[in-house]
Amino acid sequence: ADGLKLALNVGAMLIAFVALIAMIDWPLAWLGGHIGVPSLSLNSILGVVCRPLAWLMGVPWAESGQVGTLIGIKTAVNEFVGYIEMEKMIAAGQLSERAQVIATYALCGFSNFSSIAIQIGGIGGIAPERKSDLARVGLRAMVAGSLACFQTATIAGFLIG
């Protein structure tokens, strides 16, 4: 019973986060159309914000915007959506082998906002008295998990030359 409850909670959280991103993207696209930036979206904003991070991991500057977008997608939604977008970029020839390897490691892991919600909702459903503890450490755990993935991606970048 608890396992089914947890699985349903995970599914509901993922659907909610994808819907939330779509809800945020709609007014951004409208605003972008009025200010001359037709491709304005949460992903494009996160790509700009995460671009220096991708570059610091060893992605060439010319590709760091794409990898930054992938990191932003992974953080805002989840790694599965990030990998799906990465596959599209690879098919379009937008990522070099080096950028692909670094992005693969950078996207790996469950350090994203939807995972925090899943942990609070799922584990909190099993142990409701610990929900506040989960909420308190959730963001710190996400940042620590992201840093671990980024460190591994940086080392992979060093190893592939």
Secondary structure as the mmCIF struct_conf table of DSSP 4:
data_model
#
loop_
_struct_conf.conf_type_id
_struct_conf.id
_struct_conf.beg_label_comp_id
_struct_conf.beg_label_asym_id
_struct_conf.beg_label_seq_id
_struct_conf.end_label_comp_id
_struct_conf.end_label_asym_id
_struct_conf.end_label_seq_id
HELX_RH_AL_P HELX_RH_AL_P1 ASP A 2 ILE A 35
TURN_TY1_P TURN_TY1_P1 GLY A 36 GLY A 36
TURN_TY1_P TURN_TY1_P2 PRO A 38 SER A 39
HELX_RH_AL_P HELX_RH_AL_P2 LEU A 42 LEU A 56
TURN_TY1_P TURN_TY1_P3 MET A 57 GLY A 58
HELX_RH_AL_P HELX_RH_AL_P3 TRP A 61 ALA A 76
TURN_TY1_P TURN_TY1_P4 VAL A 77 VAL A 77
HELX_RH_AL_P HELX_RH_AL_P4 GLU A 79 ALA A 91
TURN_TY1_P TURN_TY1_P5 ALA A 92 GLY A 93
BEND BEND1 LEU A 95 LEU A 95
HELX_RH_AL_P HELX_RH_AL_P5 GLU A 97 LEU A 107
BEND BEND2 GLY A 109 PHE A 110
BEND BEND3 ASN A 112 ASN A 112
HELX_RH_AL_P HELX_RH_AL_P6 PHE A 113 ILE A 126
BEND BEND4 ALA A 127 ALA A 127
HELX_RH_3T_P HELX_RH_3T_P1 PRO A 128 ARG A 130
HELX_RH_AL_P HELX_RH_AL_P7 LYS A 131 ILE A 160
#
